[in-house]
């Protein structure tokens, strides 16, 4: 079992900041352009249509060093070893169900995984999302890749690749939220998912395209340093409430922050520009975070040779608790599945890429929103 240790006593506790100066403003003006681009590119099949045409085979995988309560999924051989495409953010249909008219078919467990290209010129694409049907099989989960594009205002309107690190995903109803490190959140409508015609040359190796339909633009005023949007997740564990958790990667942890923004639980849209909570963590190399009944659970990485860690803590209630050997090498984003009280994450290094699910670490109050 992973060991649990308090963080070094000399390190600061979780510090709640006031007067943060951060803000987030929705802009859905690109929605009509997204529909135009979708109609130009091919057939709008949406997520449901794409699930019937998944062309890649995943399978169960033994995650090195994991305990018996951890389950793993491995990509096919080409994706597992690809040195151009690197997996980052992820989200599941458990997030989608937090908002009425969620975008996942009832009773299907779907996972969405983001990848960024280190050399986008190889395929003309820079960011993709894998659509994974966890309940397909036998012999196991099936998946397909969709390239992310953004409408470009021109005459005529056309599209160009979305170029983001995509360190965080959140599936909010019918919308897919993608972290954009410097600008906030890019918004995609999964109903706009397009199947490309056979023989299409522009997006080599892809069957599906997903056009951007909006922004949640991040900003800061005064002397506040803008938030680095390295990862995001949804908090669905407070009755009658919904919030977006965002955080920033910092190699040494100096001034690393988490910010939480209130969302409308019926529409999934931001309720106000200012965050309802900002926390200074001082944790080095944060890769993902979720909030479960008021407790933050954070993943941190330690390079290509050492296993990742989980940390748990609540502002004002003492220092972080460190959970050693809780994650494999190279952990990334986190997502929480309330019904089964489990965390989801994935690892990034070629030859050691897994999607995995594990129980909450000790000390986090379990339970589901409903």
N, C-alpha and C positions, 0 to 999 in steps of 0.2 A: 504493500500500500504506500502511496506517496506520503512523505513526512510533512508535517505541518509545523512551521516555525514562525515566531514573531519577527517582523522586520528589525534590522539593526536599530538599537535604541537611539543612536545619534541622528537617524533620519527623521524628517518631519512626519507628523500624522497627516491624514487627509485634511486639507484645509479648504473650507468653503469660502469662496471669494464673494465679496459684495461689490456692487457697482461695476460689473464686469466690462461694460462697454461693447460687448459683442451683440450682433444682431443677425437675423435671418429673414429674408423677404421673398415670398413666392412670386414667380413670374411664369404663368402658363401661356404666354403669348405665342409660343412656338407650336401649340397643338395643331392649328390648321395646316401649318407647313409640314408637320410630321405626317399628317394624313396624305398630303400631296406627294411627299417623297415615297410613302408606302405604296401609293397607287402607281407611281412611276416604276418602282423596282420589281414588283411582282404581285402575287396573290396575298392579300391580308388573311392569314389563317388563324392568327391569335395563338395564345398558349395552348388551347385545347387542340387546335389543328396540328401544332408542332409535336404534341405528345404522341400522336399517331404515326409520326415519321422519324422517330429517333433512330439514328444509324450507327451508333457506337455502343460497344459493350463494355460495361464496367463489371466488377466482381467483388465479392467479399475478400478482405485482406487482413492479415495479422499485422497489427501495428507494433513495431519493435518496442519492447519494454512496457507495453500497456498491460493493465490488469484485466481480470476476467470480465469486468463490467463495461469495458470499452469495446465498441464495435467499429470496424473500419471498412471502408470501400476504396478500391484502387481503380485508377483510370486504365484505359487500354495502353498497350505497350508504347505506342507512338506518343501519346500525351504524357505518360509517366516519365519519359526520358527526354522530352523536348527541351532544348536549351534556349529557344527563342521565346516561347510562351511560359509565363510564370503565374501560378494561381495565387489569389489574394483574398478578396472579400467573399463572403457567402451569406446566404439567408435561406430560410425554409418556408414551406406553406403554413407553418405554425404562425409566422409573422403575418401572412396575408389574411388569416382568419380573424385578426384583431379588429379589422374594419368591415362593416357590412358590405356585402357584394364583393367579397374577396376574390382574387383572381385565380384561385386554385380550384380544380374540380373537387367536389365533396368526396371525402374518403380516400383521396390520393395524397401520398406523401411526396412532395416535389422539393428538390433542392436546386438553388441557383448559385453558380460559382463564377466569380469574375477572374479573368486572366489579363495580364498586360504583356505586350510584345516588346522585347528588348531591341529588336530590329524589325520595325513595322514594314520596312520596304520589302521584306521577303514575301508578304502576302497582300500588301496594300492596306492592311488592317492594323489597328493599334490596341484595341480593347475588345474583348469578347466575353460572352456569358454562356456558360454551359447549363443547359436545361436537363436535369437529371430526374428520371422517374425512379424513385427508390423502391417502389412496389412492383416494378416490372420484373418479369422472369417467370420461371427459371430460364437461363442460368444465373441471372442477376440483374442489377439496375442497368437501364439503357439511358443514353444521353445523346445530345447533339449540341453543336456550337452555333451561336448567333453573334454576328459582328455588330457592334454598336456604331451608329452613324448619327450625325447631326445635320439638320437642314441648313443649307447655306442660301442666304437671300441673294438672289441673282436673277437674271432673266435669260433662260428659265431657271426656276428653283432647282437646285440639285443638292446632293449630300456629300459629306466628306467624313473621314474616320474621326471618331471620338478618341482623343489622345489623353487619357488619364491613367493614373496608377491603379485606380479602382480597389483601394485597400479596404473598402467597406461597402456592403450591400444591405438594404432593408426592403422587404417586400411589404408594401403598405396597401392593402386592398388590391386594386387593379394596377397600381403603380409600382415600378421598380425604382428605388432610390439608389443612386451610385455616388459615392464620395468623390469629389473633385478637390484635390489637395489644397489648392489656393483659392477656389471660388465657391465652395460650398457643396451643393448637391445638384446633380443632374437628374432629371425626372424622365422616365420612360413609361409609356402605357403598353402593357403586355398584350392588349387587344390589337396593337399595331404591328405585331410580329409578322414579318413577311417571308413567304417561301419564294426563293429565287427561281427563275425559270432554268430548266436544264440547259447547260452549256454557257451560262453566264461567266464571263471572263474577269469582270472587274474585281469581284471578291473571291479570289481563288481559294478553293478548299472549304467554302462555307455554303450551307444550304439555306440559312436563315439570316435575316437582317432585322435589327430593331432600331427605329429612328427615335431620337430624343424629342420629347414634346414640351419640356419646360425646364425651369431652373428654380432652385431655392438659393438665392444669391446671399452669400455671407459677407458681412462687413464688420467694421469696428470704428469707434469714434474716440476722439480725445487721444490720450497717450497709450491706449490699449493696443497691445500687439494682436494682430488678426489671428484667429484660430487656424491651426493647420489641420485640415480635415483628412486625417489619415485613415480613420475607420468610423463606422456608424452601426447602430443597432436600434431595435425598438424595445421599449419597456412596456409590457402589457400586463404587468403583475399588480397594478393598483386598480381597485374596483372603480369603474366609471371613468378611468383616465387612460391616456396614452401619451407617450413621450418618445422623442428621438434622442438617443445618446450619441454624442460625437466626441472623438478624442484625437490627440496628436502624438505622433511618434517623435521621440527625441532620444538620440543614442545614449546620452549621459543622464537623461531624465530631468535636466534643469528646467524648471518652470513648466513642465509638461502638465497639460490640463485635460479635464473632461468637462463637457458642457451638455446640459440637458434642456431640450426645448419642448414645450407643451404642444401636443397635436390634438385636433378635434377628433374624438373617438368615433365619430360617424362619417367623417369625410377624409380623415388622415392629413388634412392641411394644417400648417402652423397656426396656432391660435393668437400668437403675439410675436413681435420681432425679437424681443429680449429673451434670453434663456431664463428658466426658472431656477437653475442651479449651475454654478461653475465650481469645480473642485481642482485644486492644485495637487498633483499626485507625487511628483518627483520620482516616478518609476522610470527606469531606463528601458528603452526599446519596447514601449507598449505597441502591441499589434492589434488588439481588439478589446472590447469591453461590453458587458451587459449589466443591467441593473435589475436585481431580483428582490422584490419586497424591501427596497431601500438599501440593499447591500450591493456594492459594485464588485463585479468579478472581472478581473483583467488578465489577459494573456501577455506574456513578454517573451521575447526570443533572445538567444545567446549565441548566434552565429551558426555555422554549418556543422559544428562538432558536439555542441552541448545541448542537452534537452531543455525545452522551454519550461516556464513556470506559470502557475496561476497565483493570483493575489486576490484577497478578499478584504473588504473594509467598508465602513460607513463614516461619513464626515462627523467629527465630534465624538466618536466612540472608540478612540484609541488608534494605535498604529496599524499599518497593514499587517495581515497575516500571510506569510509566504508558504505556498504549497509546492514543495520540491518534487521533481520527477513526475509532475502531474500531466505533462504534455510531451510529445515527441520532439525531435529536432525540427526547427523551422516552423513553429506554429504561426498562424496568421489571425484573421478576423474571428470573432465569436458571435454565435447566435444562440438564443435560448428557446427551448421547446417546453412551455409550461405543462402541457398535459402529461408528459412523461418525465418532467423535471430533469431534463438533460441539456448539456451544452453541446453545441456543434462547432467544429473548427476544421481547418485543413492545413496541410504542410506544403512548403513550396519547393524544396530542393529536388532536382532531377534524380530519379532513381529511388527517392524516398518520399514520394507524394501520396498522401492519404487524405481522405475525408473521414473524420471520426466523430463519434458521439460518445459522451461519457457523463456519469452522474455529476451533480453539483458537488463542489468540494465541501468538506466539513465546515460547519459554522454558518451556512446560508440557510435561512428559514425556507423550507420547501413549501410547495403549494402551487395551485394554478389559479388563474384569474377567475375562471368560471368552471 
